[in-house]
Amino acid sequence: MAKSQQSFNKAEKEKKKAKKKKEKQLRKEERKANATGGGLDDMIAYVDEFGNITDTPPDPSKKEKIEVESIEIGVPKKETIFVDPIKKGRVDFFNDSKGFGFIKETGTNESYFVHINACEYDIAEGDMVSFELEKGLKGMNAVRVKKQ
């Protein structure tokens, strides 16, 4: 005679599996029966006039009318202020052999680096010049330098 395909261990495992499935189904039914979910109304939150979150809707009499045109989104436009890009100054130091120097701006006494390639004319120490500024690797540089 042939042996049974189902062993004792296999039968026990199947019983445990069926028992767990039945317990899970009972827990699910119990949760459904005891559920107190009030639906969407219990989940809604409101913000009062002070910015606090509450569960009561706001009072319609305290409602404030706001004009749509008065709402500004983003940064308001700045007024255009014309600033002359051409600055004036005096050559404070200039080394002809190396081809660089510094210009001190009149009024602010800020010192700016200048290279010989940025000069339209030859300049020397003490010359009054007009120039524009550009961002360089190590700060602002004087460019388009002209004698006055």
C-alpha positions as CSV (number, residue, x, y, z in Angstrom):
1,M,0.0,0.0,0.0
2,A,1.1,3.5,-0.7
3,K,1.7,6.1,2.0
4,S,-0.6,9.1,2.5
5,Q,0.7,12.3,0.8
6,Q,-0.4,14.3,3.9
7,S,1.8,14.0,6.9
8,F,0.9,14.9,10.5
9,N,3.0,18.1,10.4
10,K,1.4,19.4,7.2
11,A,-2.1,18.9,8.7
12,E,-1.1,20.8,11.9
13,K,0.3,23.7,9.8
14,E,-2.9,24.0,7.8
15,K,-5.1,23.9,11.0
16,K,-3.0,26.8,12.5
17,K,-3.2,28.8,9.2
18,A,-7.0,28.4,9.1
19,K,-7.3,29.4,12.8
20,K,-5.2,32.6,12.2
21,K,-7.3,33.4,9.2
22,K,-10.5,33.0,11.3
23,E,-9.1,35.2,14.1
24,K,-8.1,37.9,11.7
25,Q,-11.6,37.9,10.2
26,L,-13.2,38.2,13.7
27,R,-10.9,41.2,14.5
28,K,-11.8,42.9,11.3
29,E,-15.6,42.4,12.0
30,E,-15.1,43.7,15.5
31,R,-13.3,46.9,14.3
32,K,-16.1,47.5,11.8
33,A,-18.8,47.1,14.5
34,N,-17.0,49.5,17.0
35,A,-16.0,52.1,14.4
36,T,-16.9,55.6,15.5
37,G,-15.9,57.4,12.3
38,G,-18.0,60.5,12.0
39,G,-17.0,60.9,8.4
40,L,-15.7,64.0,6.7
41,D,-17.2,66.5,9.2
42,D,-15.0,65.2,12.1
43,M,-11.9,65.6,10.0
44,I,-12.4,69.2,8.9
45,A,-10.4,71.8,10.8
46,Y,-10.9,75.6,10.8
47,V,-8.6,78.6,11.4
48,D,-9.9,81.4,13.6
49,E,-9.1,85.1,13.3
50,F,-6.0,84.7,15.5
51,G,-4.6,81.9,13.3
52,N,-5.4,79.1,15.8
53,I,-6.8,75.7,14.5
54,T,-10.3,74.9,15.9
55,D,-13.0,72.4,15.1
56,T,-15.8,75.0,15.0
57,P,-16.6,76.9,11.8
58,P,-15.9,80.7,11.9
59,D,-18.6,83.2,12.7
60,P,-20.0,84.7,9.4
61,S,-20.6,88.0,11.1
62,K,-16.9,88.5,11.7
63,K,-16.1,87.9,8.0
64,E,-14.0,90.6,6.5
65,K,-14.3,91.6,2.8
66,I,-11.0,91.9,1.0
67,E,-10.6,93.4,-2.5
68,V,-8.8,91.0,-4.9
69,E,-6.8,93.9,-6.4
70,S,-5.3,94.7,-3.0
71,I,-3.6,91.3,-2.8
72,E,0.1,91.3,-3.8
73,I,1.7,88.0,-4.6
74,G,5.5,88.1,-4.6
75,V,7.8,91.0,-4.1
76,P,6.3,94.4,-5.0
77,K,8.0,96.2,-7.9
78,K,10.8,98.5,-6.9
79,E,10.9,102.0,-8.0
80,T,13.6,102.5,-10.6
81,I,16.3,104.7,-9.3
82,F,18.7,105.8,-11.9
83,V,22.3,105.4,-10.7
84,D,25.0,106.7,-13.0
85,P,27.3,103.7,-13.9
86,I,30.2,106.0,-14.6
87,K,32.1,106.8,-11.5
88,K,34.9,109.4,-11.0
89,G,38.1,109.0,-9.0
90,R,41.8,109.6,-8.7
91,V,44.6,107.0,-9.6
92,D,46.0,106.2,-6.1
93,F,48.8,103.8,-7.2
94,F,49.9,102.6,-10.6
95,N,52.8,100.4,-11.6
96,D,53.7,100.8,-15.3
97,S,56.1,97.8,-15.4
98,K,53.5,95.4,-14.0
99,G,50.5,97.0,-15.6
100,F,48.1,97.4,-12.7
101,G,47.1,99.9,-10.0
102,F,44.3,101.2,-7.8
103,I,41.8,103.9,-8.3
104,K,40.2,105.7,-5.3
105,E,36.6,106.8,-5.9
106,T,35.9,110.4,-5.0
107,G,33.2,110.8,-2.4
108,T,33.3,107.3,-0.9
109,N,37.1,106.7,-0.9
110,E,36.5,103.1,-2.1
111,S,39.6,101.7,-3.7
112,Y,39.2,99.6,-6.9
113,F,41.7,97.4,-8.8
114,V,42.5,98.5,-12.4
115,H,44.5,96.7,-15.0
116,I,46.3,98.3,-18.0
117,N,44.0,96.3,-20.4
118,A,41.0,98.1,-18.9
119,C,42.4,101.6,-19.7
120,E,41.5,103.3,-22.9
121,Y,44.4,105.8,-22.4
122,D,47.7,105.7,-20.5
123,I,47.2,106.7,-16.9
124,A,49.6,107.7,-14.1
125,E,49.4,108.2,-10.4
126,G,47.4,111.3,-9.4
127,D,45.3,111.4,-12.7
128,M,41.6,112.2,-12.4
129,V,39.7,109.4,-14.3
130,S,36.2,108.2,-15.0
131,F,35.5,104.5,-14.9
132,E,32.8,101.8,-14.6
133,L,32.8,98.8,-12.3
134,E,32.7,95.1,-13.0
135,K,32.7,92.1,-10.7
136,G,36.1,90.4,-10.9
137,L,37.6,87.3,-9.3
138,K,38.6,89.0,-6.1
139,G,36.1,91.9,-6.0
140,M,35.1,94.9,-8.0
141,N,37.4,96.0,-10.8
142,A,37.5,99.4,-12.6
143,V,37.0,99.0,-16.4
144,R,36.7,101.4,-19.3
145,V,39.0,103.9,-17.5
146,K,39.3,107.3,-19.2
147,K,41.3,110.4,-18.3
148,Q,39.3,113.5,-17.5
